[in-house]
Amino acid sequence: MSDAKPGKTVNASRVTLSQLMQPEHANTHGNVHGGWIMKLIDEAGALACMRHAQQRVVTVAVDTITFRHPIRIGDLVIITAEVSFVGRTSMEVEVRVEAENPITGECSETNAAYLVYVALDHNGRPIPVPPLIPETDAERQRMESGRARQGNRLARER
Ligand SMILES: CC(C)(COP(=O)(O)OP(=O)(O)OC[C@H]1O[C@@H](n2cnc3c(N)ncnc32)[C@H](O)[C@@H]1OP(=O)(O)O)[C@@H](O)C(=O)NCCC(=O)NCCS
């Protein structure tokens, strides 16, 4: 009997986390500390992968994270993560970060990042994950770019 897992859609992995930025999230300039946002990015990415693989996962790689706009205390940070490409045991996630001023409704996309996670079995060894089923042209295109991005990551490791 085949142990191949049935494929799952990108949509099935999508996770949105929302958090109000409070004074304890501030840096010394009074804006939000980048480290808080990086932690939320990693949490959202891991959750999307757990949804896809239905296994525990660990972060293996984080691509460049660029902060395009400062996030203010009092902003609602909205983080959306979805699986963009899968290998055998690894999953690439695209994470987008938006900041919304809940008073004015002004909203800006402040970050986007790709991260890679590996699914682990009960002994902490990498375990195969379900194939990813892209449903739109954009998802198909991103999956192909994800294959190339993963190839580049592994080439840099050599
Ligand atoms: C993730 C980990 C289990 C991988 O172990 P490993 O012995 O390298 O296992 P493998 O060589 O089989 O690699 C597993 C997958 O990771 C991928 N991988 C390995 N290094 C990678 C890298 N630098 N970038 C992207 N993917 C990588 C491999 O391509 C493979 O994917 P595939 O099965 O889809 O082809 C191991 O490196 C680990 O435990 N790292 C620490 C994870 C951690 O603690 N993260 C939190 C940091 S605070």
The ligand as an SDF file (V2000), in Angstrom:
LIG
                    3D

 48 50  0  0  0  0  0  0  0  0999 V2000
   15.7430   20.9640   10.2240 C   0  0  0  0  0  0  0  0  0  0  0  0
   16.6180   19.7540   10.5140 C   0  0  0  0  0  0  0  0  0  0  0  0
   15.7840   18.7230   11.2780 C   0  0  0  0  0  0  0  0  0  0  0  0
   17.0250   19.1790    9.1530 C   0  0  0  0  0  0  0  0  0  0  0  0
   17.8470   18.0800    9.4100 O   0  0  0  0  0  0  0  0  0  0  0  0
   18.7700   17.4810    8.2810 P   0  0  0  0  0  0  0  0  0  0  0  0
   19.5380   16.3840    8.8550 O   0  0  0  0  0  0  0  0  0  0  0  0
   19.4790   18.6060    7.5770 O   0  0  0  0  0  0  0  0  0  0  0  0
   17.6940   16.8220    7.3490 O   0  0  0  0  0  0  0  0  0  0  0  0
   17.7080   16.7910    5.7860 P   0  0  0  0  0  0  0  0  0  0  0  0
   19.0520   16.9430    5.1900 O   0  0  0  0  0  0  0  0  0  0  0  0
   16.8930   15.5680    5.4320 O   0  0  0  0  0  0  0  0  0  0  0  0
   16.8570   18.0800    5.3800 O   0  0  0  0  0  0  0  0  0  0  0  0
   15.4830   18.1430    5.6560 C   0  0  0  0  0  0  0  0  0  0  0  0
   14.8760   19.1620    4.7230 C   0  0  0  0  0  0  0  0  0  0  0  0
   15.3880   20.4430    5.0540 O   0  0  0  0  0  0  0  0  0  0  0  0
   15.8320   21.0860    3.8740 C   0  0  0  0  0  0  0  0  0  0  0  0
   16.9370   21.9750    4.2350 N   0  0  0  0  0  0  0  0  0  0  0  0
   18.0890   21.6640    4.8430 C   0  0  0  0  0  0  0  0  0  0  0  0
   18.8460   22.7710    4.9810 N   0  0  0  0  0  0  0  0  0  0  0  0
   18.1420   23.7800    4.4380 C   0  0  0  0  0  0  0  0  0  0  0  0
   18.3910   25.1760    4.2580 C   0  0  0  0  0  0  0  0  0  0  0  0
   19.4980   25.7600    4.6770 N   0  0  0  0  0  0  0  0  0  0  0  0
   17.4680   25.9290    3.6480 N   0  0  0  0  0  0  0  0  0  0  0  0
   16.3170   25.3720    3.2210 C   0  0  0  0  0  0  0  0  0  0  0  0
   15.9950   24.0620    3.3820 N   0  0  0  0  0  0  0  0  0  0  0  0
   16.9130   23.2820    3.9680 C   0  0  0  0  0  0  0  0  0  0  0  0
   16.3050   19.9370    2.9840 C   0  0  0  0  0  0  0  0  0  0  0  0
   16.3540   20.3440    1.6310 O   0  0  0  0  0  0  0  0  0  0  0  0
   15.2360   18.9250    3.2470 C   0  0  0  0  0  0  0  0  0  0  0  0
   14.0750   19.2700    2.5040 O   0  0  0  0  0  0  0  0  0  0  0  0
   13.3120   18.1980    1.5410 P   0  0  0  0  0  0  0  0  0  0  0  0
   13.0890   16.9520    2.3320 O   0  0  0  0  0  0  0  0  0  0  0  0
   12.0300   18.8900    1.2200 O   0  0  0  0  0  0  0  0  0  0  0  0
   14.1740   17.9940    0.3580 O   0  0  0  0  0  0  0  0  0  0  0  0
   17.8910   20.1040   11.3390 C   0  0  0  0  0  0  0  0  0  0  0  0
   18.7220   20.9270   10.5490 O   0  0  0  0  0  0  0  0  0  0  0  0
   17.5340   20.8420   12.6210 C   0  0  0  0  0  0  0  0  0  0  0  0
   17.0740   20.2400   13.5780 O   0  0  0  0  0  0  0  0  0  0  0  0
   17.7700   22.1690   12.6570 N   0  0  0  0  0  0  0  0  0  0  0  0
   17.4220   22.9860   13.8020 C   0  0  0  0  0  0  0  0  0  0  0  0
   15.9900   23.4640   13.6710 C   0  0  0  0  0  0  0  0  0  0  0  0
   15.6670   24.4190   14.7910 C   0  0  0  0  0  0  0  0  0  0  0  0
   15.9330   24.1460   15.9270 O   0  0  0  0  0  0  0  0  0  0  0  0
   15.0530   25.5530   14.4390 N   0  0  0  0  0  0  0  0  0  0  0  0
   14.7900   26.5970   15.3600 C   0  0  0  0  0  0  0  0  0  0  0  0
   15.9710   27.4680   15.4200 C   0  0  0  0  0  0  0  0  0  0  0  0
   15.9270   28.5150   16.7900 S   0  0  0  0  0  0  0  0  0  0  0  0
  1  2  1  0
  2  3  1  0
  2  4  1  0
  2 36  1  0
  4  5  1  0
  5  6  1  0
  6  7  2  0
  6  8  1  0
  6  9  1  0
  9 10  1  0
 10 11  2  0
 10 12  1  0
 10 13  1  0
 13 14  1  0
 14 15  1  0
 15 16  1  0
 15 30  1  0
 16 17  1  0
 17 18  1  0
 17 28  1  0
 18 19  1  0
 18 27  1  0
 19 20  2  0
 20 21  1  0
 21 22  1  0
 21 27  2  0
 22 23  1  0
 22 24  2  0
 24 25  1  0
 25 26  2  0
 26 27  1  0
 28 29  1  0
 28 30  1  0
 30 31  1  0
 31 32  1  0
 32 33  2  0
 32 34  1  0
 32 35  1  0
 36 37  1  0
 36 38  1  0
 38 39  2  0
 38 40  1  0
 40 41  1  0
 41 42  1  0
 42 43  1  0
 43 44  2  0
 43 45  1  0
 45 46  1  0
 46 47  1  0
 47 48  1  0
M  END
$$$$
